[in-house]
Amino acid sequence: MRRVRLLRRQRGQALVEFALVAVVFIILVIGMIDVGRAVWNYNALAEATREGTRYAIVHGSLSTDPSGPGSSHYTAPSTDTKVKGTVQQFATGLDPSQLTVQAQWLDGDNKSGSRVKVTSGYSFRPVLNFFGTVSFSMSSSSTMNIAN
């Protein structure tokens, strides 16, 4: 009889220990998934920014559909709808409402050899959110010379 009671107490103890460890383990796993998502989102943002800059440099003043100063897509000082659309197109998996894009023609024109800088920002919201609506801002920029 004594042995049965001792065995039941040990089973109860193991269940309590498992419950405590399982909660910590699940939080750690979800935290690692969040870190992975953040890295993936930053990588997607950086790649989309590079693609937006590439679009701007191949659509210089000699292009049939130029971007930047003098084009119909450009609104001074830092908005070009075609460049922004390209960044949004390549920002796969990112929420477009959390994405900001600025394009600057650093030399003031879109002629061959001039520099273009595209800066993108994104607000990342983790799954594990103990403090309400926490978000982290990430940004990426890319500067290249216009090719044509």
Secondary structure by P-SEA (a helix, b strand, c coil): caaaaaaaaaaaaaaaaaaaaaaaaaaaaaaaaaaaaaaaaaaaaaaaaaaaaaaaaaacccccccccccccccccccccaaaaaaaaaaccccccccbbbbbbcccccccccbbbbbbbbbbbbbccccccbbbbbbbbbbbbcccc
